[in-house]
Amino acid sequence: MKNVTITMADEVARWARIEAAKREMSLARWVGELLRARMEDDAEYELAMRRSLARTPRVLREKEETP
């Protein structure tokens, strides 16, 4: 585990402490879990994007010819 110091506006800090308390967590643990969830979401998105871009394109609808 790594300890870090973060700076935030007073109203943000107050809100964050309340949110952490609602979950019976320390502020540090709650912020750490939020960041981990964001990291996992980003990793899942990147994997899905790579899979999608690796697919062979296919025609969804044939182009109509103009008379």
C-alpha positions in Angstrom: 0.0 0.0 0.0 1.1 3.5 -0.8 0.1 6.6 1.2 -0.7 9.7 -0.7 -1.8 13.2 0.1 -4.6 14.8 -1.9 -5.9 18.4 -1.9 -9.5 19.2 -2.4 -12.0 22.0 -1.8 -13.5 22.2 1.7 -17.0 21.4 0.5 -15.7 18.4 -1.5 -13.8 17.1 1.6 -16.9 17.5 3.8 -19.0 15.6 1.2 -16.4 12.9 0.8 -16.1 12.3 4.6 -19.9 12.0 4.8 -20.1 9.5 1.9 -17.3 7.4 3.4 -19.0 7.4 6.8 -22.3 6.2 5.2 -20.3 3.2 4.1 -18.6 2.8 7.4 -15.2 3.4 5.7 -12.3 5.7 6.3 -12.0 8.5 3.7 -8.7 7.0 2.5 -10.2 3.6 2.0 -13.3 5.0 0.2 -11.2 7.1 -2.2 -8.9 4.2 -2.8 -11.9 2.0 -3.7 -13.3 4.6 -6.0 -10.0 4.9 -7.8 -9.6 1.1 -8.1 -13.2 0.9 -9.6 -12.3 3.6 -12.1 -9.1 1.8 -13.0 -11.0 -1.5 -13.6 -13.7 0.3 -15.6 -11.1 1.9 -17.8 -9.3 -1.5 -18.3 -12.6 -3.2 -19.3 -13.4 -0.4 -21.7 -9.9 -0.6 -23.3 -10.3 -4.4 -23.7 -13.7 -4.0 -25.3 -12.5 -1.3 -27.6 -9.5 -3.5 -28.7 -11.8 -6.4 -29.4 -14.2 -4.3 -31.3 -11.5 -2.8 -33.5 -10.0 -6.2 -34.1 -13.2 -7.5 -35.8 -13.4 -7.6 -39.5 -15.8 -4.9 -40.8 -19.0 -6.1 -42.4 -21.6 -4.4 -44.5 -24.8 -3.6 -42.6 -26.8 -2.5 -45.6 -26.0 -2.6 -49.3 -25.7 0.9 -50.9 -28.6 1.6 -53.3 -27.7 2.4 -56.9 -28.8 5.7 -58.3 -30.6 5.5 -61.7 
